[in-house]
């Protein structure tokens, strides 16, 4: 039995990714799974933010819950992202949301995203999870002059709908606040969001779920699922079976086409790449004029995201490659270095101590999905965070747990994330669309760096 994935096999190898985050924690060595066949109330496929937060919520409510993770807990996007706990989870512009669903539902989706940010803060505080938090909201940098007026309108809307403080900064004000960079034209500051060590968050959720009574099984990939008389059987590659009446699928960009069959063709994994420099000296920080630690990103469609970490390393991320081959990965890393040097010229020769990549997940409608799997009684799924799943992934787990406990779907998640996952046209070859999409985004973003 094998899982059907969309990228090169090396991208799914079980070895830990040599990221900066992995260097901050001590993991036990890899070992074969010793899981025994058993029955539980709820089985969860996927040991990232969504699966672990669902397990925590269910275990705290007295449910017998088992998490089945193909690799190490937090091995996927949850343990290797940029660590931005902020608004996000959808890529559909608000104007398009309003046309499709109306202003009230668009506002409800935005409030869900804000609740997700607060949820991460609450869970880490309640369970004593140390995530190296960097508070202070987030900053969106205008990458060309016209973007600043668009950000001004967005700031007004966010303040009105969410009641949070926003500010628009001129280029001079941006630099004066310690955000010195080339190619910027001012920024919007939003007083909601914070930076985290993403792997510490994932492993902290795992510890909290385990302490609440959840059964967490790493290195236990599910290869087949079947049902009989209302009970689902999940068969792992080693032959072990876990039986449950309710199943939550929380695999996002690392999903398999047939797990469950309905999911095939309804999600698209995309590569995101990150580099982290060596620690920068005080003189180097002053030379660039970047001393701020607020998580930041720019207004491009193919955005750059960046933040100064607690130990004075600079994290920088971007997308662009469509294959995970060694050659294309090297090309993308070189391109990332070029973009980094263009934006932070004083650091053009600063070496990258860590470089890695991983899979985010987008959908055809550019919306997340949190809800039941059609035609498969007792199965629920949450996915499609569009590269911004730190907060939404955690929140989705809480909402999926509520559904598994019997909550009404209409009362649990807003209509935009109940709208279903349409299949991509020519779904088998959907990854081949990425070069065209990325080409269009580059054109729309304007002159390259």
Secondary structure, 3 states (H helix, E strand, C coil): CCCCCCCCHHHHCCCCCCCCCHHHCCCCCCCCCCCCCEEEEEEEECCCHHHHHHHHHHHHCCCCEEEECCCCCCCCHHHCCCCEECCCCCCCCHHHHHHHHCHHHHHHHHHHHHHHHHHHHHHHHHCCCCCCCECCCEEEECCCHHHHHHHHHHHHHHHHHHCCCEEEECHHHHHHCCECCCCCCCEEEECCCEECCHHHHHHHHHHHHHHCCCEEECCCCEEEEEEECCEEEEEECCCCEEEEEEEEECCHHHCCCCCCHHHCCCCEEEEEEEEEECCCCHHHHHHHCECCCCEEEECCCCCCEEEECCCCCEEEEEECCCCCCHHHHHHHHHHHHHHHHHHCHHHCCCCEEEEEEEEEEECCCCCCEEEECCCCCCEEEEECCCCCHHHHHHHHHHHHHHHHCCCCHHHHCCHHHHCCCCCCCCHHHHHHHHHHHHHHHHHHHCCCC
